[in-house]
């Protein structure tokens, strides 16, 4: 796989991040590599011959590679997180995680058992013992697979500022989802989920600005 990366993928792949707040764009991906997804700074691809591994490649000029590699080195091997098998400048070879995000579970009416929440809690506690700071953990960054919880995105785990996204999600889970949505298997439209997400983001930003304005 490493030979294919160095001889086929890297020389031909064209990935660009035009705007830091929009997903990166893959302009060209050589066969037989396939695109799995994109983030604001990087693209994730895989080779059909190695389906249990993915390659995350940062767009030229975008930050984050060194920090993400450091997080993976600290995490080591843990069942709830991915694992880094190989790295070179701007490129990571990672264990592929399979599953459905909690965000998509809400849309599809799939039940999210309490065990999933406890698994993620335990994983975040483990990350803290490794000198990390779980950050930006939300419904699109955690998954369920065979009844167990997985944490997909750890790229911001070196950020030391407090992040309450996971705590807020848990409150919504126990106060709203578990007593109402869970037993009824209600499906939530993406439009409603997106409205909730945007409202939460606005409210969090507003509260943050107010809090800062009160500081001396």
SULQUI-V311732 format. One record per backbone hydrogen bond with DSSP energy under -1.0 kcal/mol. CO is the residue of the C=O (numbers start at 1). NH is the residue of the N-H. If there is no record, write none. Layout:
CO NH
CO NH
This chain:
1 5
2 6
3 7
4 8
4 9
5 10
9 13
14 27
14 28
16 25
19 22
25 16
28 14
30 33
34 46
37 44
39 24
41 59
42 39
43 57
44 36
44 37
45 55
46 34
47 50
50 53
52 96
54 94
55 45
56 92
57 43
59 62
64 68
65 69
66 70
67 71
68 72
69 73
70 74
71 75
72 76
78 81
80 151
83 95
86 93
88 91
90 58
91 88
92 56
93 85
93 86
94 54
100 144
101 105
102 106
103 107
104 108
105 109
105 110
106 188
113 116
114 118
115 119
116 120
117 121
118 122
119 123
120 124
121 125
122 126
123 127
124 128
125 129
127 132
128 131
138 141
139 103
141 152
142 102
143 150
144 100
145 148
148 145
150 143
154 157
156 159
157 133
164 168
165 169
166 170
167 171
168 172
169 173
170 174
171 175
172 176
172 177
173 178
176 180
177 182
180 184
181 185
181 186
189 193
190 194
191 195
192 196
193 197
194 198
195 199
196 200
197 201
198 202
199 203
200 204
201 205
202 206
203 207
204 208
205 209
206 210
207 211
208 212
209 213
